[in-house]
Amino acid sequence: MLICKLFLNSIIYKFLSVCFNLLMKNIFDKFKNLFDGTKEASIKDLYDKMDTVLNQAEQDVGGNFFPEEKTLSPEEVHYHTLKLKKGADFDLISRNYAKLKEKYNPELYKSDEKKYKKALELVSRVEMAYNYFKNKFEIQE
């Protein structure tokens, strides 16, 4: 029974794979016809044409269809490390620092080498973030 199921699954997989490949070839051919009216265009020409059409559409709409990924500033990274929203005051920063330092204390994970190394890394990041804000708020200890 199991062998029959495996055999049927492999046949279904092959059938679906062939159908998918035919479908993609059909779609690709339709794109060629749509942009060039001929099947003589190379793949590079097709991508260039699609890029031109996309750029024109973005200009018409006045925005990006595929916006760039937002990169975080160092300060935003430190807020994120301390699990805080941007603009938190130093009291809240100190409380979260203490909680996270306790939570990721490497001594709690001495029995598992992998978790111990991860805890060391996390505590290091938390301390770096805390020191950043300590310097920013000019706190003397």
Residue, then its C-alpha position, 0 to 999 in steps of 0.5 A: m500500500l505504501i509503495c503504491k502511494l509513493f509511486l502515485n505521488s511520484i507520478i503526480y509530482k512529475f505530471l505537475s512539474v511538466c504542467f508547470n513548465l508548460l505553463m511558464k513557457n506559455i506565459f513567457d511566450k505571451f510576454k514576448n508577444l506582448f512586448d515585441g510582437t515576435k518570438e525573436a526577442s532574447i531573454k535579456d531584451l525581454y527583461d530590459k523591456m519589462d524594466t522599461v515598462l515598470n519604470q514608466a508605470e512607476q513614473d505614472v503612478g508617482g511611486n515605487f511598486f517595489p520600495e527599497e528596504k528601510t535600513l535602521s539607524p544605529e540608534e534604532v538598532h539599539y532601541h530594537t536591541l533593548k526591545l523599546k520604541k524609539g524615543a524611550d526615556f533613560d529610566l525605561i532604557s535602564r529597566n529594560y537593560a536590567k531585565l534583558k541582562e538578567k534574562y540572557n545571563p550566560e550563567l543560566y545556560k552553562s549546561d548547553e554550550k550553544k545557548y551559552k554562546k548565544a547568551l554571551e552574544l546577546v548580553s554583549r549587544v544589550e550592554m553595547a546598546y545601554n552604553y550607547f544611550k548612557n553616552k547619549f544621555e550623558i549619564q555618569e555612574 
